[in-house]
Amino acid sequence: MKATELRQKDVAGIETEIKALQKAHFGLRMQKATQQLGNTNTLRATRRDIARAKTILAEKQAAK
């Protein structure tokens, strides 16, 4: 998800997005552990998406 899309969401929307990304990342880690993950680059992408969402969430909370 792009930063511009995240910035349009409210705090609750960003928190739900973070939870969904963390759940997806866990699933990808389990697939990697069981040798079912073909493209390991998706792990890096989801990890960065989580970091991006957390950064924008912190910015919004600090602006209050």
DSSP file (Angstrom, degrees, kcal/mol; ACC not computed):
  #  RESIDUE AA STRUCTURE BP1 BP2  ACC     N-H-->O    O-->H-N    N-H-->O    O-->H-N    TCO  KAPPA ALPHA  PHI   PSI    X-CA   Y-CA   Z-CA
    1    1 A M              0   0    0      0, 0.0     2,-0.1     0, 0.0    51,-0.1   0.000 360.0 360.0 360.0 139.5    0.0    0.0    0.0
    2    2 A K     >  -     0   0    0      1,-0.1     4,-1.7    50,-0.0     3,-0.2  -0.413 360.0-119.0 -82.1 157.6    1.3    3.4   -0.9
    3    3 A A  H  > S+     0   0    0      1,-0.2     4,-2.4     2,-0.2     5,-0.2   0.848 112.7  57.5 -64.3 -35.4    1.9    6.2    1.6
    4    4 A T  H  > S+     0   0    0      1,-0.2     4,-0.9     2,-0.2    -1,-0.2   0.881 106.4  49.3 -65.1 -36.1   -0.6    8.5    0.0
    5    5 A E  H  4 S+     0   0    0     -3,-0.2     4,-0.5     1,-0.2     3,-0.3   0.884 112.2  48.6 -67.8 -38.3   -3.4    5.8    0.4
    6    6 A L  H >< S+     0   0    0     -4,-1.7     3,-1.1     1,-0.2    -2,-0.2   0.875 105.0  57.9 -69.7 -37.1   -2.4    5.4    4.1
    7    7 A R  H 3< S+     0   0    0     -4,-2.4    -1,-0.2     1,-0.3    -2,-0.2   0.763 100.2  58.8 -66.0 -23.7   -2.4    9.1    4.8
    8    8 A Q  T 3< S+     0   0    0     -4,-0.9    -1,-0.3    -3,-0.3    -2,-0.2   0.690  94.0  83.7 -77.5 -18.4   -6.0    9.4    3.6
    9    9 A K  S <  S-     0   0    0     -3,-1.1     2,-0.1    -4,-0.5    -3,-0.0  -0.426  80.3-119.0 -83.2 158.7   -7.2    6.9    6.3
   10   10 A D     >  -     0   0    0     -2,-0.1     4,-2.1     1,-0.1     5,-0.2  -0.320  38.4 -91.6 -86.5 179.1   -8.0    7.7    9.9
   11   11 A V  H  > S+     0   0    0      1,-0.2     4,-2.2     2,-0.2     5,-0.2   0.896 126.2  50.1 -61.4 -42.9   -6.1    6.3   12.9
   12   12 A A  H  > S+     0   0    0      1,-0.2     4,-2.1     2,-0.2    -1,-0.2   0.885 110.0  51.5 -64.9 -37.5   -8.5    3.4   13.3
   13   13 A G  H  > S+     0   0    0      1,-0.2     4,-1.8     2,-0.2    -1,-0.2   0.883 109.9  48.8 -65.8 -38.5   -8.2    2.5    9.6
   14   14 A I  H  X S+     0   0    0     -4,-2.1     4,-2.4     2,-0.2    -2,-0.2   0.897 109.2  53.0 -68.5 -39.4   -4.4    2.5    9.7
   15   15 A E  H  X S+     0   0    0     -4,-2.2     4,-2.1     1,-0.2    -2,-0.2   0.902 109.9  47.7 -63.7 -40.2   -4.4    0.3   12.9
   16   16 A T  H  X S+     0   0    0     -4,-2.1     4,-2.2     1,-0.2    -1,-0.2   0.874 110.5  52.7 -67.4 -35.4   -6.6   -2.3   11.1
   17   17 A E  H  X S+     0   0    0     -4,-1.8     4,-2.4     2,-0.2    -2,-0.2   0.897 108.0  51.0 -65.0 -40.3   -4.3   -2.1    8.1
   18   18 A I  H  X S+     0   0    0     -4,-2.4     4,-2.5     2,-0.2    -2,-0.2   0.918 110.0  49.5 -63.0 -43.7   -1.3   -2.8   10.3
   19   19 A K  H  X S+     0   0    0     -4,-2.1     4,-2.1     1,-0.2    -2,-0.2   0.902 111.4  49.0 -62.7 -40.4   -3.0   -5.8   11.9
   20   20 A A  H  X S+     0   0    0     -4,-2.2     4,-2.2     2,-0.2    -1,-0.2   0.900 112.0  48.6 -66.0 -40.1   -3.9   -7.2    8.4
   21   21 A L  H  X S+     0   0    0     -4,-2.4     4,-2.5     2,-0.2    -2,-0.2   0.892 110.4  50.9 -66.6 -39.2   -0.4   -6.7    7.2
   22   22 A Q  H  X S+     0   0    0     -4,-2.5     4,-2.1     2,-0.2    -1,-0.2   0.885 110.4  49.7 -66.1 -37.5    1.1   -8.4   10.3
   23   23 A K  H  X S+     0   0    0     -4,-2.1     4,-2.0     2,-0.2    -2,-0.2   0.909 112.1  47.9 -66.5 -41.4   -1.3  -11.4    9.8
   24   24 A A  H  X S+     0   0    0     -4,-2.2     4,-2.2     2,-0.2    -2,-0.2   0.894 110.5  51.9 -65.0 -39.9   -0.2  -11.6    6.1
   25   25 A H  H  X S+     0   0    0     -4,-2.5     4,-2.3     2,-0.2    -2,-0.2   0.891 107.9  51.9 -64.7 -39.7    3.4  -11.4    7.1
   26   26 A F  H  X S+     0   0    0     -4,-2.1     4,-2.2     2,-0.2    -1,-0.2   0.925 109.1  50.5 -61.7 -44.1    3.0  -14.3    9.6
   27   27 A G  H  X S+     0   0    0     -4,-2.0     4,-2.1     1,-0.2    -2,-0.2   0.897 110.2  49.6 -60.8 -40.5    1.4  -16.4    6.9
   28   28 A L  H  X S+     0   0    0     -4,-2.2     4,-2.2     1,-0.2    -1,-0.2   0.889 108.7  52.5 -66.4 -38.5    4.3  -15.7    4.6
   29   29 A R  H  X S+     0   0    0     -4,-2.3     4,-2.2     2,-0.2    -2,-0.2   0.892 109.4  49.7 -64.2 -38.1    6.8  -16.6    7.3
   30   30 A M  H  X S+     0   0    0     -4,-2.2     4,-1.7     2,-0.2    -2,-0.2   0.896 109.7  51.1 -67.3 -38.9    5.0  -19.9    7.9
   31   31 A Q  H  <>S+     0   0    0     -4,-2.1     5,-3.2     1,-0.2     6,-1.1   0.894 110.5  49.5 -63.4 -38.8    5.0  -20.6    4.1
   32   32 A K  H ><5S+     0   0    0     -4,-2.2     3,-1.4     4,-0.2    -2,-0.2   0.902 108.6  52.7 -66.3 -39.9    8.7  -19.9    4.0
   33   33 A A  H 3<5S+     0   0    0     -4,-2.2    -1,-0.2     1,-0.3    -2,-0.2   0.832 112.0  45.1 -66.2 -31.0    9.4  -22.2    7.0
   34   34 A T  T 3<5S-     0   0    0     -4,-1.7    -1,-0.3    -5,-0.1    -2,-0.2   0.223 115.6-113.7 -97.9  14.9    7.5  -25.1    5.3
   35   35 A Q  T < 5S+     0   0    0     -3,-1.4    -3,-0.2     1,-0.1    -2,-0.1   0.791  86.7 114.9  62.1  30.9    9.3  -24.5    1.9
   36   36 A Q      < +     0   0    0     -5,-3.2     2,-0.6    -6,-0.2    -4,-0.2   0.526  43.9  97.8-105.0  -9.2    6.0  -23.4    0.2
   37   37 A L        -     0   0    0     -6,-1.1     3,-0.2     1,-0.2    -2,-0.0  -0.711  45.5-179.3 -87.6 118.9    6.9  -19.8   -0.5
   38   38 A G  S    S+     0   0    0     -2,-0.6     2,-0.8     1,-0.2    -1,-0.2   0.913  73.9  43.7 -82.3 -44.8    8.1  -19.3   -4.0
   39   39 A N    >   -     0   0    0      1,-0.1     3,-1.3     2,-0.0    -1,-0.2  -0.849  60.2-178.8-107.8 100.2    8.9  -15.6   -4.0
   40   40 A T  T >> S+     0   0    0     -2,-0.8     3,-1.0     1,-0.3     4,-0.8   0.582  72.2  81.5 -75.1  -8.0   10.7  -14.6   -0.8
   41   41 A N  H 3> S+     0   0    0      1,-0.2     4,-1.9     2,-0.2    -1,-0.3   0.741  77.8  70.1 -67.8 -21.9   10.7  -11.0   -1.9
   42   42 A T  H <> S+     0   0    0     -3,-1.3     4,-2.5     1,-0.2    -1,-0.2   0.807  90.6  60.7 -66.7 -27.9    7.1  -10.7   -0.6
   43   43 A L  H <> S+     0   0    0     -3,-1.0     4,-2.1    -4,-0.2    -1,-0.2   0.934 106.5  45.3 -61.6 -45.6    8.4  -11.0    3.0
   44   44 A R  H  X S+     0   0    0     -4,-0.8     4,-2.1     1,-0.2    -2,-0.2   0.901 112.4  51.7 -64.3 -41.2   10.5   -7.9    2.5
   45   45 A A  H  X S+     0   0    0     -4,-1.9     4,-2.1     1,-0.2    -2,-0.2   0.914 111.5  45.3 -65.3 -43.3    7.7   -6.0    0.9
   46   46 A T  H  X S+     0   0    0     -4,-2.5     4,-2.3     2,-0.2    -1,-0.2   0.881 111.1  53.8 -69.4 -35.9    5.2   -6.7    3.7
   47   47 A R  H  X S+     0   0    0     -4,-2.1     4,-1.9    -5,-0.2    -1,-0.2   0.906 111.3  45.7 -62.7 -40.8    7.8   -5.9    6.3
   48   48 A R  H  X S+     0   0    0     -4,-2.1     4,-2.5     2,-0.2    -2,-0.2   0.860 109.7  54.4 -70.7 -35.5    8.3   -2.5    4.7
   49   49 A D  H  X S+     0   0    0     -4,-2.1     4,-2.4     2,-0.2    -2,-0.2   0.899 108.3  50.0 -63.0 -40.2    4.6   -1.9    4.3
   50   50 A I  H  X S+     0   0    0     -4,-2.3     4,-2.5     2,-0.2    -2,-0.2   0.930 111.6  47.8 -62.8 -45.6    4.2   -2.5    8.0
   51   51 A A  H  X S+     0   0    0     -4,-1.9     4,-2.2     1,-0.2    -2,-0.2   0.893 111.3  51.1 -63.0 -40.0    6.9   -0.1    8.8
   52   52 A R  H  X S+     0   0    0     -4,-2.5     4,-2.1     2,-0.2    -1,-0.2   0.920 111.7  46.9 -63.4 -44.0    5.4    2.5    6.5
   53   53 A A  H  X S+     0   0    0     -4,-2.4     4,-2.2     1,-0.2    -2,-0.2   0.892 111.9  50.3 -66.1 -40.0    2.0    2.2    8.1
   54   54 A K  H  X S+     0   0    0     -4,-2.5     4,-2.2     2,-0.2    -1,-0.2   0.875 109.4  51.9 -66.8 -36.0    3.5    2.4   11.6
   55   55 A T  H  X S+     0   0    0     -4,-2.2     4,-2.0     2,-0.2    -2,-0.2   0.928 111.5  45.4 -65.2 -45.1    5.4    5.6   10.6
   56   56 A I  H  X S+     0   0    0     -4,-2.1     4,-2.3     1,-0.2    -2,-0.2   0.870 111.3  53.8 -67.2 -36.3    2.3    7.3    9.3
   57   57 A L  H  X S+     0   0    0     -4,-2.2     4,-2.3     2,-0.2    -1,-0.2   0.916 108.9  48.7 -62.3 -43.0    0.3    6.2   12.4
   58   58 A A  H  X S+     0   0    0     -4,-2.2     4,-2.1     1,-0.2    -2,-0.2   0.883 110.2  51.9 -65.0 -38.2    3.0    7.8   14.6
   59   59 A E  H  X S+     0   0    0     -4,-2.0     4,-1.4     2,-0.2    -1,-0.2   0.925 110.9  47.0 -63.0 -44.3    2.9   11.0   12.6
   60   60 A K  H  X S+     0   0    0     -4,-2.3     4,-0.5     1,-0.2    -2,-0.2   0.889 113.0  48.8 -66.3 -38.7   -0.9   11.2   12.9
   61   61 A Q  H >< S+     0   0    0     -4,-2.3     3,-0.6     1,-0.2    -1,-0.2   0.845 110.6  50.8 -70.5 -32.9   -0.8   10.5   16.6
   62   62 A A  H 3< S+     0   0    0     -4,-2.1    -1,-0.2     1,-0.2    -2,-0.2   0.771 102.5  61.5 -73.8 -25.4    1.9   13.1   17.2
   63   63 A A  H 3<        0   0    0     -4,-1.4    -1,-0.2     1,-0.2    -2,-0.2   0.665 360.0 360.0 -75.6 -15.1   -0.1   15.7   15.3
   64   64 A K    <<        0   0    0     -3,-0.6    -1,-0.2    -4,-0.5    -2,-0.1   0.505 360.0 360.0 -68.9 360.0   -3.0   15.5   17.8
